[in-house]
């Protein structure tokens, strides 16, 4: 369960950090937006190392599913665009895949 909480924290930091650059480059916001973006992206990288996984690649692969679901939640809450049924289905499939990668039985 601890890994899942680290993943959530990492996802929020990464999405917010990337959105800061999106706001600057796509929404015409001030370049000052990149400062918190850089801080958040650095924080994201540090937080992701806290996941309980023996291999970095496995931690990153499992994170992908969490990131997808968090991105859909961001779209809904911050950007006020409701995910459709295909977004929800895709997110569920990705989250299930992340669980298999992270917690699947190992020989």
N, C-alpha and C positions, 0 to 999 in steps of 0.2 A: 504493500500500500504506500510505503514511503516513496518508492520510485514514481508512482502515479502523481503524487503531490509535486515532486520535483519537475516532472514533465509538464504539469499545468503551469507552474511558475515559469518554466523555460518558454512555454508557448506564448504566454502573455507578454513576456519580455521581448521575444523575437518579433511577434506580430506588431506590438506597439513600436518597436524600434524601426521595423521596416515601414510601418505606416508613416512615421515621421519623414522618411525620405520620399514616400509616395506624396505626402502633403506638400513637400517642397517642390518636387519635380512635376507632379501631375495636377496639383490643386493650386499652384501659384503662391504657396505660403513662403515666408521668409526662409533664407538659408539657415537661420538660427535654429530651425526645427531639426537640423542634422545633429546638433549637440546632444540633446536627449536621446536621439536615435542611436548615436554611437555608444553612449553610456548603456542604454538598454541592450544593445546587441552584444556588448562586452559582458554584461551581467548574464545574458542568455547563455553565452559560451561557458561561463564559469558554472552556472547552475546545472547545465547538462552533464557536467562531470560528476555530479552528486548521485546520479542514477546508479542503482545497485545492479550492475551488469559486469561480467568478467571481460567483455570485449567492447571496445568503442563502437565498432560497426553494428553490433547488435543493439546497443543503446540508441544509436542514431536511427536505425531501421524502425525500431519500435516507436520512437518519438514521432516518426512520420505520421502515424495514425492519429496520435494525439494532436499534432499540429493541424491536421486537416479538420478535425472536429472543432478545435479552438478557432480556426479561421472562419468556419461557418457561423460559430457563435459571435465572433467579432463582426461579421457581415450583418448579422441580425441586430445586435445591440448597438454597435457604434455607427454603422452605415445605414441602419434601419431598412434593410432589404431582407425580407423573409425568405429563408431557404425553402426550396420546393421539395417535393417528396424524393426526387432523385438525389438532391444534396443530402437529405437525411439518410437515405438508404446507403449511399456511397460512404458517408461518414461512419455509419454503423459497421459496414464491412471493413473499413480501414481500421477502426478501433478494435474490432475482433482480431484482425490480422496482427495488430500491434501486441495484443495480449498473447497470441500464439508465439510470436517471435520472442517476447521477453520472458514469458513464464512456461513455455512448452517444455515437456519432459526432455531431458538430455540424457543420452546413453552414456 
